[in-house]
Every structure is written in C-alpha cells, then in structure tokens.
Amino acid sequence: MTGWILLGALSAGVLLIAWVIYPRAAIAVGARRPSAPVISPDPPTLISVLIATREPVPVVRARLLDLLSGAWPADRLELIVAVDGDPSDYRFEDLSPAPRRIAVVPGDSPGGKASALNAGVRAATADLLVLADSHQRFEPEAIPRLLAALGSPDFAAVSGALRIGNERDPRSPLARYWRMERRLRAAEARIHSSIGVSGSIYAIRRSLWSPLPGGLILDDLWIPLRLILAGHRVGFEPGAIAEDTRTTTHDQEFVRKVRTLTGNLQIVAWMPILLLPWRNPVWIQFVCHKLLRLATPFALAGVAAAGLGVAFALAPWAGWGLLIAAGSALLAALLWPGRPGVRVRHALAWGIAMQRAVVTATWNGLRGRWDVWSDPIEGAPRQPPR
C-alpha cells in the first residue's frame, strides 16, 4: 500500500504545482514587482507588420484593412504578407497608394509558417516588427500599446493578449483557462519574462531576429525562449488586444492543442539547454508552466490508480465501492437533465478532449513526429498556433 500512497502523493503534487501552486505563487510574486517603463515612440516610427499566411485572399484582405484602420498612422505602416504557397493571387494594389506599403512575398522552401516568417522578415525594412495572424482583429490601440511596452529598454520582445470567441461564455472551461493564462503571462513578465508570446500579436526588434529552423511548429515559443537564453527579457502587454471572434468545438480545439503541445516537445528536443537550470534563467517558469502541464493526464491517471489501489488494499469491498461510486457519478452527469446537465457534459467533453490532446502530443514527441499540420479535421479552422 505504501507504493500506492507514494504514487498518489507524487501525482497529486504534479497537479497542484502545475495548476494551483505555481500560478498563484507567480501571480502573487509578480504583483509585487514594478512594471517596466512605457516609452511611446514620438513621433510614430515606421514599423513592419508581418502576416505569415496560407488563408484565402478575402481573409487576408480583411486583415490588412483592419490593420490600416488602427490608431497607428497608416503612412507609418509597412504591411508584409508572406504566403505559404503560391502568392500570385494575393494582390492588394488597391489598398496601397504607397508602392512599399503592402508587399507580398513567397515563403521559403520547404514551406510552413516558419519558412514564411523568415521570408517576410527579410523583406521588412523597419527596425520594429509586429507579427500577426490572419483571422484576428486588433483593437485600435493595440499597436501603440504594444510598441510603447517594447520601448522599454528592459524588453527585446513584447506579447499582446489574445481573446477568443469561446470566451463569450465566461463560465466555459476555455474562458477560465485563457483568463488565468493571461494573468500568468503578465506575472511572469514582471518576474523575468513571459515564457511564450501570442503568435497573433507580438513585437520584436528586427536586429534580434534569427532565422527560424524549417519545420518549427511554435515560433511564438521558440523566439521568446531564444531571446531569454541570450540574456534578454520578454514582456507582456495586456492592453494590446487581438480579438478572434471565431468559436471552436472541443474537437477543433483538440486538433489545435495537439499541434501546440507537440510544439512544446519539439522545442525541448531542439533546444535541450532549456532543461538545464544553470543555463535557463526561467527554468522554474518553463518547467511549471509548460512541462508539468504535459503530465496532467498521466498524473490524473496516477491519482485514480492510487485511490483504487489503496482502497482495494484496505478491503475489497472498499475498492469496489469506490468504483461503483465513480461510475454512478459519471452516469448521473450523463443523464442530468436541463441546463446544469448540459454544462456538466460540456465541461466533461472539453476536459476529455484536452487530456486526449496531451496524450497524442506526447506520443508525437516520443516518435519525433513534428509534421502535425497534416492532421486537419472536418470543419476545423486553418490557422497558425496561438
């Protein structure tokens, strides 16, 4: 029985550290750290806004119009569309009275988001880069706020905040997750650095950009971690908001989550120095925020197995009673009528989908299978990882 108790304690400890102790501790410590100074460029400087995309032309056109309608002066924007595919149909001359204001470039071989970003950055002429995705919309002050935060000498890059359509229901599991995630990233940036940036809205100094390796899944994790290892800091500006009005089902979110979590494991495989606490200045944040979360389904299984093991070790009737009680609770949740039952079943479906995604991503990582963009599902939106 001692072995079961040890398994249960270790599994529960992983869950508590990843989802309770570390987030609360980081937010509490971050609240006591001073904010970095905000220095707005005056007058507004020329910036290059880069969209790496494979979306249809109407989607990209709408995105460009949104960027041109923001608070940053349109004549100080250089818009670069890096197409992961054939760029011949991407023509936006009617939006661009200035010859260099909108440029369309083909992504590098062998393709993929990382290759498109590399080509787009080479085409940029401004000293400051703002990176965006195709479907989101910036709030009018998003770019000014982002660049004001990047104006601080403390930061080499700054992430904005992504809000998604599923947050319309503030009680949904995904809404709760993203609210906590934004608070945690802001706290980590005050302590040292935000561990990741949102691929839909972040800014970086072009002089600090390094070409991304082909086949990279998560540029929005690789870039900040590379900067941190080089001695820089990465900030988070909650007032620079990108809004994604689309909603996703748990099946669609499963596909997206498999990609991002597989990307986390790819980062570890390609940048193993992150695992060395004497080389990684954000080692605690990286382990607790990124790696321990990957252990969630296995820790949950450990807690369940330990509970049953202890119960059966005490008395067979206790073990069978625990199994019957768990089965009865699940059956009650599935049969619960009305709105409360719908909410419970909805939460169960999301929870199961997210844990399946972790297991699938872990299997991908163990096999070194990084080509996860070839796994679309019917109805899933095509978009780069957040």
C-alpha positions as CSV (number, residue, x, y, z in Angstrom):
1,M,0.0,0.0,0.0
2,T,3.0,2.3,0.6
3,G,3.7,2.3,-3.2
4,W,0.1,3.4,-4.0
5,I,0.3,6.2,-1.4
6,L,3.6,7.4,-2.9
7,L,2.2,7.3,-6.4
8,G,-0.9,9.2,-5.3
9,A,1.2,11.8,-3.5
10,L,3.5,12.4,-6.4
11,S,0.7,12.6,-8.9
12,A,-1.3,15.0,-6.8
13,G,1.8,17.1,-6.3
14,V,2.3,17.5,-10.0
15,L,-1.3,18.6,-10.5
16,L,-1.2,21.0,-7.6
17,I,2.1,22.6,-8.7
18,A,1.1,22.9,-12.3
19,W,-2.4,24.2,-11.8
20,V,-2.6,25.8,-8.4
21,I,0.6,26.4,-6.5
22,Y,2.8,27.8,-9.4
23,P,0.1,30.1,-11.0
24,R,-0.9,31.5,-7.6
25,A,2.7,32.0,-6.5
26,A,3.8,33.6,-9.8
27,I,0.9,36.0,-9.8
28,A,1.5,36.9,-6.2
29,V,5.2,37.5,-6.7
30,G,4.6,39.4,-10.0
31,A,2.1,41.7,-8.3
32,R,5.0,42.9,-6.0
33,R,7.4,43.6,-8.9
34,P,7.4,47.0,-10.5
35,S,6.1,47.4,-14.1
36,A,8.6,48.1,-16.8
37,P,8.6,51.7,-18.0
38,V,6.4,52.5,-21.0
39,I,8.0,54.7,-23.7
40,S,5.9,55.6,-26.7
41,P,7.7,56.3,-30.0
42,D,7.3,60.0,-30.7
43,P,6.8,60.7,-33.5
44,P,5.4,57.3,-34.5
45,T,8.2,55.4,-36.2
46,L,7.9,53.2,-39.3
47,I,7.0,49.6,-38.4
48,S,6.8,46.4,-40.4
49,V,3.7,44.3,-39.7
50,L,4.1,40.8,-40.9
51,I,1.4,38.2,-41.6
52,A,2.5,34.7,-42.5
53,T,-0.5,33.0,-44.0
54,R,-2.0,30.4,-46.3
55,E,-5.5,31.7,-45.9
56,P,-7.7,32.7,-48.8
57,V,-7.3,36.2,-50.3
58,P,-10.5,37.7,-48.8
59,V,-9.4,36.7,-45.3
60,V,-6.0,38.4,-45.8
61,R,-7.6,41.5,-47.4
62,A,-9.9,41.9,-44.4
63,R,-6.9,41.6,-42.1
64,L,-5.0,44.3,-43.9
65,L,-8.0,46.6,-43.8
66,D,-8.2,46.1,-40.0
67,L,-4.5,47.0,-39.6
68,L,-4.9,50.1,-41.7
69,S,-7.8,51.3,-39.6
70,G,-6.0,51.1,-36.3
71,A,-4.6,54.0,-34.3
72,W,-1.0,53.7,-35.7
73,P,-0.7,56.1,-38.7
74,A,-1.2,54.2,-41.9
75,D,1.7,56.0,-43.6
76,R,4.0,54.6,-40.9
77,L,3.0,51.0,-41.6
78,E,4.7,48.6,-43.9
79,L,2.5,45.6,-44.4
80,I,4.1,42.3,-45.5
81,V,2.1,39.3,-46.5
82,A,4.4,36.2,-46.5
83,V,2.4,33.5,-48.3
84,D,3.0,29.8,-47.5
85,G,2.2,28.8,-51.1
86,D,1.6,30.5,-54.4
87,P,1.4,34.3,-53.9
88,S,0.3,35.2,-57.4
89,D,-3.4,35.7,-56.4
90,Y,-2.5,37.9,-53.4
91,R,-2.8,41.3,-55.0
92,F,-3.6,44.4,-52.9
93,E,-2.6,47.3,-55.0
94,D,-6.0,49.0,-54.5
95,L,-5.2,49.2,-50.7
96,S,-1.8,50.7,-51.2
97,P,-1.3,54.2,-52.6
98,A,2.4,54.0,-51.5
99,P,4.5,51.5,-53.5
100,R,6.1,49.8,-50.5
101,R,3.3,50.0,-48.1
102,I,2.0,46.5,-48.9
103,A,4.4,43.8,-50.0
104,V,3.6,40.2,-50.9
105,V,6.4,37.6,-50.7
106,P,6.5,33.9,-51.2
107,G,7.6,31.8,-48.2
108,D,10.9,29.9,-48.3
109,S,11.2,26.2,-49.2
110,P,10.2,23.7,-47.9
111,G,7.2,25.7,-46.7
112,G,5.4,26.1,-43.4
113,K,4.9,29.0,-41.2
114,A,8.5,29.3,-40.0
115,S,9.7,29.5,-43.6
116,A,7.1,32.1,-44.5
117,L,8.2,34.2,-41.5
118,N,11.8,34.0,-42.5
119,A,11.0,35.3,-46.0
120,G,8.7,38.1,-44.5
121,V,11.4,39.3,-42.1
122,R,13.9,39.5,-44.9
123,A,11.5,41.8,-46.8
124,A,11.0,44.1,-43.9
125,T,12.7,47.4,-43.8
126,A,11.6,48.8,-40.4
127,D,13.6,48.3,-37.2
128,L,10.5,47.2,-35.3
129,L,8.5,44.1,-36.3
130,V,4.9,43.4,-35.3
131,L,3.7,39.9,-36.1
132,A,0.1,39.0,-36.6
133,D,-2.1,36.1,-37.8
134,S,-4.8,36.2,-40.5
135,H,-8.1,35.9,-38.6
136,Q,-7.8,38.1,-35.6
137,R,-8.6,41.8,-35.3
138,F,-6.6,44.3,-33.3
139,E,-8.3,46.7,-31.0
140,P,-7.5,50.3,-32.3
141,E,-4.8,51.0,-29.7
142,A,-3.2,47.5,-29.9
143,I,-0.1,48.5,-31.9
144,P,0.6,51.7,-30.0
145,R,0.3,49.9,-26.7
146,L,2.5,47.0,-27.9
147,L,5.2,49.4,-29.1
148,A,5.1,51.5,-26.0
149,A,5.8,48.4,-24.0
150,L,8.6,47.5,-26.4
151,G,10.0,51.0,-26.0
152,S,11.2,49.9,-22.5
153,P,14.9,49.0,-22.6
154,D,14.0,46.0,-20.4
155,F,12.4,44.1,-23.3
156,A,13.6,42.6,-26.6
157,A,10.1,41.4,-27.5
158,V,6.6,42.0,-26.1
159,S,3.5,39.9,-26.5
160,G,0.0,41.3,-26.7
161,A,-3.1,39.5,-25.3
162,L,-5.3,37.2,-27.3
163,R,-9.1,36.9,-26.7
164,I,-11.0,34.2,-28.4
165,G,-14.6,33.6,-29.3
166,N,-15.2,30.9,-26.8
167,E,-14.7,33.5,-24.0
168,R,-18.2,34.9,-24.7
169,D,-19.4,32.4,-22.1
170,P,-17.2,33.4,-19.1
171,R,-18.1,30.2,-17.3
172,S,-16.8,27.9,-20.1
173,P,-13.6,25.9,-19.3
174,L,-11.8,27.5,-22.2
175,A,-12.7,31.0,-21.0
176,R,-11.4,30.2,-17.5
177,Y,-8.2,28.8,-18.9
178,W,-7.4,31.9,-21.0
179,R,-8.2,34.3,-18.2
180,M,-5.7,32.5,-16.0
181,E,-3.2,32.2,-18.8
182,R,-3.1,36.0,-19.5
183,R,-2.7,36.8,-15.8
184,L,0.1,34.2,-15.5
185,R,2.0,35.6,-18.6
186,A,1.7,39.1,-17.2
187,A,3.1,38.0,-13.9
188,E,5.9,36.0,-15.5
189,A,6.9,39.1,-17.5
190,R,7.2,41.1,-14.3
191,I,9.3,38.4,-12.6
192,H,11.6,38.0,-15.6
193,S,9.9,37.1,-18.9
194,S,6.7,35.8,-20.5
195,I,7.5,32.2,-21.4
196,G,5.7,32.5,-24.7
197,V,4.2,35.1,-26.9
198,S,0.9,35.0,-28.7
199,G,1.5,34.4,-32.4
200,S,-1.5,36.6,-33.2
201,I,0.1,39.7,-31.7
202,Y,3.7,40.3,-30.6
203,A,6.5,42.7,-31.5
204,I,10.3,42.2,-31.7
205,R,13.3,44.3,-32.6
206,R,14.4,43.2,-36.1
207,S,18.1,43.3,-35.1
208,L,17.4,40.5,-32.6
209,W,15.6,38.2,-35.1
210,S,17.3,35.0,-36.1
211,P,16.1,32.7,-39.0
212,L,13.7,30.0,-37.7
213,P,14.6,26.4,-38.4
214,G,12.5,24.7,-41.1
215,G,9.6,22.6,-39.7
216,L,9.4,24.6,-36.5
217,I,5.8,24.4,-35.1
218,L,5.8,27.1,-32.5
219,D,7.6,30.3,-33.5
220,D,5.8,32.0,-30.6
221,L,7.6,29.8,-28.1
222,W,11.0,29.4,-29.9
223,I,11.5,33.1,-30.4
224,P,11.0,34.3,-26.8
225,L,13.0,31.4,-25.3
226,R,15.9,32.0,-27.7
227,L,15.9,35.7,-26.6
228,I,15.8,34.7,-22.9
229,L,18.7,32.3,-23.3
230,A,20.6,35.1,-25.0
231,G,20.2,37.3,-21.9
232,H,17.2,39.4,-22.9
233,R,13.7,39.7,-21.4
234,V,10.3,39.3,-23.0
235,G,7.3,41.4,-21.9
236,F,3.6,41.1,-21.9
237,E,1.2,44.0,-22.5
238,P,-2.4,43.1,-21.5
239,G,-3.7,46.3,-23.1
240,A,-2.6,45.3,-26.6
241,I,-5.5,43.1,-27.6
242,A,-6.1,40.8,-30.6
243,E,-9.7,39.5,-30.8
244,D,-10.6,36.3,-32.5
245,T,-14.3,36.1,-32.8
246,R,-14.5,32.6,-34.1
247,T,-15.6,29.8,-31.7
248,T,-14.3,26.3,-31.8
249,T,-15.8,22.9,-30.8
250,H,-13.9,20.6,-28.4
251,D,-12.9,18.5,-31.5
252,Q,-11.4,21.5,-33.3
253,E,-9.6,22.6,-30.1
254,F,-8.3,19.1,-29.7
255,V,-6.5,19.4,-33.1
256,R,-5.1,22.9,-32.3
257,K,-4.0,21.7,-28.9
258,V,-2.2,18.6,-30.3
259,R,-0.2,21.0,-32.5
260,T,0.8,23.4,-29.8
261,L,1.6,20.7,-27.3
262,T,3.6,18.7,-29.8
263,G,5.4,22.1,-30.5
264,N,6.3,22.3,-26.8
265,L,8.0,18.9,-27.0
266,Q,9.7,19.8,-30.3
267,I,11.2,22.9,-28.5
268,V,12.6,20.7,-25.8
269,A,14.1,18.2,-28.4
270,W,15.6,21.0,-30.5
271,M,16.7,23.3,-27.6
272,P,17.6,20.9,-24.7
273,I,19.6,23.6,-23.0
274,L,16.2,24.7,-21.6
275,L,16.3,21.8,-19.2
276,L,19.5,23.0,-17.5
277,P,18.6,25.2,-14.5
278,W,22.0,26.8,-14.5
279,R,21.7,27.9,-18.2
280,N,18.0,28.7,-18.3
281,P,17.1,31.8,-16.3
282,V,13.4,31.0,-16.4
283,W,13.8,27.3,-15.7
284,I,11.2,27.2,-12.9
285,Q,8.7,29.0,-15.1
286,F,9.4,26.8,-18.1
287,V,9.1,23.6,-16.1
288,C,6.0,24.5,-14.2
289,H,4.2,26.4,-16.9
290,K,5.0,24.2,-19.9
291,L,6.3,20.8,-19.0
292,L,4.3,19.9,-15.9
293,R,1.1,20.6,-17.7
294,L,2.0,17.9,-20.2
295,A,2.0,15.5,-17.3
296,T,-1.7,16.3,-16.4
297,P,-3.5,13.2,-17.9
298,F,-0.8,10.9,-16.5
299,A,-1.0,12.5,-13.1
300,L,-4.8,12.2,-13.1
301,A,-4.4,8.5,-14.0
302,G,-1.9,8.2,-11.2
303,V,-4.3,9.7,-8.6
304,A,-7.1,7.4,-9.8
305,A,-5.0,4.3,-9.8
306,A,-3.5,5.2,-6.3
307,G,-7.0,5.7,-4.9
308,L,-8.2,2.4,-6.2
309,G,-5.0,0.7,-5.1
310,V,-5.3,2.0,-1.5
311,A,-9.0,1.1,-1.4
312,F,-8.5,-2.5,-2.5
313,A,-5.5,-2.8,-0.2
314,L,-7.7,-1.8,2.7
315,A,-10.6,-4.1,1.8
316,P,-12.0,-5.4,-1.5
317,W,-15.4,-4.0,-0.7
318,A,-13.9,-0.5,-0.4
319,G,-12.3,-0.8,-3.8
320,W,-15.5,-2.0,-5.4
321,G,-17.5,0.6,-3.6
322,L,-15.2,3.4,-4.9
323,L,-15.6,2.0,-8.5
324,I,-19.3,1.9,-8.2
325,A,-19.5,5.4,-6.7
326,A,-17.3,6.8,-9.6
327,G,-19.4,5.0,-12.2
328,S,-22.6,6.3,-10.6
329,A,-21.4,9.8,-10.6
330,L,-20.4,9.6,-14.2
331,L,-23.8,8.1,-15.1
332,A,-25.6,10.9,-13.2
333,A,-23.6,13.5,-15.0
334,L,-24.5,12.0,-18.4
335,L,-28.2,11.7,-17.5
336,W,-28.6,15.0,-15.6
337,P,-31.5,16.9,-17.2
338,G,-31.7,20.6,-18.0
339,R,-29.1,23.3,-18.3
340,P,-27.0,22.1,-15.4
341,G,-26.6,18.7,-17.0
342,V,-25.7,20.3,-20.3
343,R,-23.0,22.4,-18.7
344,V,-21.5,19.4,-16.9
345,R,-21.4,17.3,-20.0
346,H,-19.9,20.2,-21.9
347,A,-17.2,20.5,-19.3
348,L,-16.5,16.8,-19.4
349,A,-16.3,16.8,-23.2
350,W,-13.7,19.6,-23.1
351,G,-11.8,18.1,-20.3
352,I,-11.5,14.7,-22.1
353,A,-10.6,16.4,-25.4
354,M,-7.8,18.4,-23.8
355,Q,-6.3,15.3,-22.0
356,R,-6.5,13.3,-25.2
357,A,-4.6,16.1,-26.9
358,V,-1.8,15.8,-24.3
359,V,-1.5,12.0,-24.7
360,T,-1.5,12.4,-28.5
361,A,1.2,15.1,-28.4
362,T,3.3,13.1,-26.1
363,W,3.2,10.1,-28.5
364,N,4.1,12.5,-31.3
365,G,7.1,13.8,-29.3
366,L,8.3,10.3,-28.4
367,R,8.3,9.4,-32.1
368,G,9.8,12.7,-33.1
369,R,6.8,13.3,-35.4
370,W,6.7,17.0,-35.9
371,D,4.7,17.2,-39.1
372,V,1.4,17.8,-37.3
373,W,0.0,20.3,-39.9
374,S,-1.2,17.3,-42.0
375,D,-3.9,16.3,-39.5
376,P,-6.9,18.5,-40.3
377,I,-10.4,17.6,-39.3
378,E,-13.7,18.4,-40.9
379,G,-14.7,22.0,-40.1
380,A,-11.5,22.9,-38.2
381,P,-10.2,26.4,-38.9
382,R,-6.8,26.6,-40.6
383,Q,-4.7,28.9,-38.5
384,P,-1.2,29.1,-37.1
385,P,-0.8,28.0,-33.4
386,R,-1.6,30.6,-30.8
